[in-house]
Amino acid sequence: MDLLTLENLITLAMLTLLQAVLGLDNLLYIALESKRAEEQQQARVRKIGITGAVVLRIVLLFILIRVISYFQDPLFLFDGYIFSGDFNLHSIIVLLGGVFIIYTATSEIIHMLSFDNTVNDAREPKSTNAIIFSIILMNLVFSFDSILAAMALTDVFTIMAVAIVIGGLLMIYLADKVTVFLKKNRMFEVLGLFILFIVGIMLLSEGGHLANMHLFEYEITPMSKATFYFVIGVLVVIDIVQSRYQKKLLIKK
């Protein structure tokens, strides 16, 4: 089979762009999570975590192509007073990922608000292996949408695998840039944590939709990417206006 056809090259470009767009929230998580490691280990943690995640993404892609029905087949039905749903493996993975990200963002925000928090992080550095594992695990959770979207565009495994590798290389390059930016602009770190919190909510809504979940008899609908990026845009504008307003107040004082 000739892979270097115009159709395959266009598909590869589309998949690479898809990987980049859907990987923005993952990139933010990697930058924030890697800060928990010792400073001299942070770049290494990001590279190993992303590389391991890329390898496992390709393995996951290979598995999904063959057993996609097992991820979508119902595992169990829960019908309670508060909520109900028909859960499958895909929905459970996405829901757990959303809970984990909300927990991570919330714990970091609480730490920032703690009275004993100083400019230098007073906490003990997190285990390097634990951070790498977290990066790989969350990368896999984020990858489900991009892999399923890729499978909808093409059935050529090689093209999908190449797009994943290119996306991984872009993430390795950009992760260092994002981390350096957050270190130089600490005020944007709070914004990043709230964006991460919204990412967790988006995953919860998506997982609830996949499970056909109802909360107090109200159907849970997924947050669209358009809505997500609109909310992020509003947060960024608010943060910029707030920071400029504070600077003007300081100048007047």
C-alpha positions as CSV (number, residue, x, y, z in Angstrom):
1,M,0.0,0.0,0.0
2,D,1.4,3.4,-1.0
3,L,1.4,5.7,2.0
4,L,2.8,8.7,0.2
5,T,-0.4,9.6,-1.6
6,L,-1.9,13.1,-1.5
7,E,-4.9,11.8,0.4
8,N,-2.8,10.2,3.1
9,L,-0.5,13.3,3.4
10,I,-3.6,15.5,3.9
11,T,-5.0,13.1,6.4
12,L,-1.6,13.1,8.3
13,A,-1.6,16.9,8.4
14,M,-5.2,16.9,9.7
15,L,-4.4,14.3,12.4
16,T,-1.2,16.2,13.5
17,L,-3.2,19.4,13.8
18,L,-5.9,17.5,15.8
19,Q,-3.2,16.1,18.1
20,A,-1.9,19.6,18.7
21,V,-5.3,21.2,19.4
22,L,-6.6,18.4,21.6
23,G,-3.2,18.3,23.4
24,L,-3.3,21.9,24.7
25,D,-5.0,21.0,28.0
26,N,-2.7,18.0,28.4
27,L,0.3,20.3,27.9
28,L,-0.9,22.5,30.7
29,Y,-1.2,19.6,33.1
30,I,2.3,18.4,32.2
31,A,3.8,21.8,32.9
32,L,2.1,22.2,36.2
33,E,2.6,18.6,37.4
34,S,6.3,18.5,36.5
35,K,6.9,21.4,38.9
36,R,6.4,19.0,41.8
37,A,9.7,17.3,40.9
38,E,13.1,18.6,42.0
39,E,14.1,21.5,39.7
40,Q,17.0,19.8,38.1
41,Q,14.8,16.8,37.3
42,Q,11.8,18.6,35.8
43,A,12.9,18.7,32.2
44,R,13.9,15.0,32.3
45,V,10.5,14.1,33.9
46,R,8.6,15.9,31.1
47,K,10.6,14.2,28.4
48,I,10.3,10.7,29.9
49,G,6.6,11.1,30.7
50,I,5.6,12.4,27.3
51,T,7.8,9.7,25.5
52,G,6.3,6.9,27.6
53,A,2.8,8.3,26.9
54,V,3.4,8.4,23.2
55,V,4.5,4.8,23.2
56,L,1.5,3.8,25.2
57,R,-0.8,5.9,22.9
58,I,0.4,3.8,19.9
59,V,-0.2,0.6,21.9
60,L,-3.6,1.9,22.9
61,L,-4.4,2.8,19.3
62,F,-3.3,-0.7,18.2
63,I,-5.6,-2.2,20.9
64,L,-8.6,0.0,20.2
65,I,-8.6,-0.8,16.5
66,R,-9.1,-4.4,17.4
67,V,-11.3,-4.3,20.5
68,I,-13.1,-1.0,20.3
69,S,-16.4,-2.7,21.0
70,Y,-15.2,-3.8,24.4
71,F,-14.6,-0.2,25.4
72,Q,-18.1,0.7,24.3
73,D,-20.0,-2.3,25.5
74,P,-22.0,-1.7,28.8
75,L,-20.3,-3.0,32.0
76,F,-23.0,-2.3,34.6
77,L,-26.1,-0.3,35.0
78,F,-26.6,1.9,38.1
79,D,-30.1,3.3,38.8
80,G,-30.1,5.4,42.0
81,Y,-32.1,8.3,43.4
82,I,-29.4,10.9,42.9
83,F,-27.9,9.7,39.6
84,S,-28.2,6.8,37.2
85,G,-26.1,5.6,34.2
86,D,-25.1,2.8,31.9
87,F,-21.4,2.7,32.4
88,N,-18.8,1.2,30.0
89,L,-15.0,1.1,30.2
90,H,-14.6,4.3,28.1
91,S,-16.9,6.3,30.3
92,I,-15.3,5.0,33.5
93,I,-11.8,6.0,32.3
94,V,-12.9,9.5,31.3
95,L,-14.8,10.0,34.6
96,L,-11.9,8.9,36.8
97,G,-9.6,11.2,34.7
98,G,-11.9,14.1,35.4
99,V,-12.0,13.4,39.1
100,F,-8.2,13.1,39.3
101,I,-7.7,16.4,37.5
102,I,-10.2,18.3,39.6
103,Y,-8.5,16.9,42.7
104,T,-5.1,17.9,41.4
105,A,-6.2,21.5,40.5
106,T,-8.1,21.9,43.8
107,S,-5.2,20.7,46.0
108,E,-2.8,23.1,44.2
109,I,-5.2,26.0,44.6
110,I,-5.6,25.2,48.3
111,H,-1.9,25.0,48.7
112,M,-1.5,28.5,47.1
113,L,-4.0,29.9,49.6
114,S,-2.4,28.3,52.7
115,F,-0.9,30.8,55.1
116,D,2.5,29.1,55.4
117,N,3.0,29.2,51.6
118,T,6.0,31.3,50.6
119,V,7.4,32.3,47.3
120,N,9.5,29.2,47.3
121,D,7.3,26.0,47.4
122,A,7.6,24.7,51.0
123,R,6.4,21.2,50.1
124,E,8.6,18.2,49.7
125,P,9.3,17.4,46.0
126,K,7.1,14.7,44.7
127,S,8.6,11.4,43.7
128,T,10.0,11.5,40.1
129,N,8.4,8.1,39.3
130,A,5.1,9.2,40.7
131,I,5.1,12.3,38.5
132,I,6.1,10.4,35.4
133,F,3.3,7.9,36.1
134,S,0.8,10.7,36.5
135,I,1.8,12.3,33.3
136,I,1.6,9.0,31.4
137,L,-1.8,8.2,32.9
138,M,-3.4,11.5,32.2
139,N,-1.9,11.6,28.7
140,L,-3.7,8.3,28.1
141,V,-7.0,9.7,29.4
142,F,-6.7,12.8,27.2
143,S,-5.7,10.6,24.2
144,F,-9.0,8.7,23.9
145,D,-10.8,11.6,22.1
146,S,-7.9,12.2,19.7
147,I,-7.5,8.4,18.9
148,L,-11.2,7.9,18.3
149,A,-11.3,11.0,16.1
150,A,-8.3,9.7,14.2
151,M,-10.0,6.4,13.7
152,A,-12.9,8.2,12.2
153,L,-10.7,10.0,9.7
154,T,-8.6,7.0,8.5
155,D,-8.1,3.3,9.0
156,V,-4.4,3.3,8.2
157,F,-2.5,2.5,11.4
158,T,0.8,3.9,10.2
159,I,-0.6,7.3,9.5
160,M,-2.3,7.5,12.9
161,A,1.0,6.3,14.6
162,V,3.1,8.9,12.8
163,A,0.6,11.7,13.8
164,I,0.9,10.6,17.4
165,V,4.7,10.6,17.3
166,I,4.7,14.1,15.7
167,G,2.3,15.3,18.3
168,G,4.5,13.9,21.1
169,L,7.6,15.6,19.7
170,L,5.7,18.9,19.6
171,M,4.6,18.4,23.2
172,I,8.1,17.7,24.4
173,Y,9.3,21.0,22.7
174,L,6.4,23.1,24.0
175,A,6.3,21.6,27.5
176,D,9.6,23.3,28.4
177,K,8.4,26.6,26.9
178,V,5.1,26.6,28.9
179,T,6.9,25.6,32.1
180,V,9.4,28.5,31.7
181,F,6.6,30.9,30.9
182,L,4.7,29.9,34.1
183,K,7.9,30.3,36.2
184,K,8.5,33.8,34.9
185,N,4.8,34.8,35.1
186,R,3.6,33.3,38.4
187,M,0.2,35.1,38.2
188,F,-0.7,32.9,35.2
189,E,-0.1,29.8,37.3
190,V,-3.4,30.5,39.1
191,L,-5.1,30.9,35.7
192,G,-3.6,27.7,34.6
193,L,-5.0,25.8,37.6
194,F,-8.5,27.1,37.1
195,I,-8.2,26.1,33.4
196,L,-7.2,22.7,34.6
197,F,-10.2,22.6,36.9
198,I,-12.5,23.4,33.9
199,V,-10.7,20.6,32.0
200,G,-11.7,18.2,34.8
201,I,-15.3,19.4,34.6
202,M,-15.3,18.9,30.8
203,L,-14.1,15.3,31.2
204,L,-16.8,14.7,33.9
205,S,-19.5,15.9,31.5
206,E,-18.1,13.9,28.7
207,G,-17.8,10.7,30.8
208,G,-21.4,11.3,32.1
209,H,-22.6,11.6,28.5
210,L,-20.8,8.5,27.5
211,A,-22.5,6.7,30.4
212,N,-25.9,8.2,29.5
213,M,-25.9,9.5,33.1
214,H,-28.8,11.4,34.7
215,L,-28.3,13.6,37.8
216,F,-31.6,14.2,39.6
217,E,-33.3,13.0,36.4
218,Y,-31.5,15.7,34.3
219,E,-29.5,14.3,31.5
220,I,-25.8,15.2,31.5
221,T,-24.6,16.7,28.2
222,P,-20.9,17.0,27.2
223,M,-19.2,20.4,27.2
224,S,-18.3,21.2,23.6
225,K,-14.8,22.2,22.6
226,A,-16.2,25.5,21.4
227,T,-17.7,26.2,24.8
228,F,-14.5,25.1,26.5
229,Y,-12.3,27.5,24.5
230,F,-14.8,30.3,24.9
231,V,-14.7,29.9,28.7
232,I,-10.9,29.8,28.6
233,G,-10.8,33.0,26.5
234,V,-13.1,34.7,29.0
235,L,-10.8,33.7,31.9
236,V,-7.7,34.9,30.0
237,V,-9.3,38.3,29.3
238,I,-10.5,38.6,33.0
239,D,-7.0,37.8,34.2
240,I,-5.4,40.4,31.9
241,V,-7.9,43.1,32.8
242,Q,-7.4,42.3,36.5
243,S,-3.6,42.4,36.4
244,R,-3.6,45.7,34.5
245,Y,-6.1,47.2,37.0
246,Q,-3.9,46.1,39.9
247,K,-0.8,47.7,38.3
248,K,-2.7,51.0,37.9
249,L,-3.7,50.9,41.6
250,L,-0.1,50.3,42.6
251,I,1.0,53.2,40.5
252,K,-1.5,55.5,42.1
253,K,-0.5,54.5,45.5
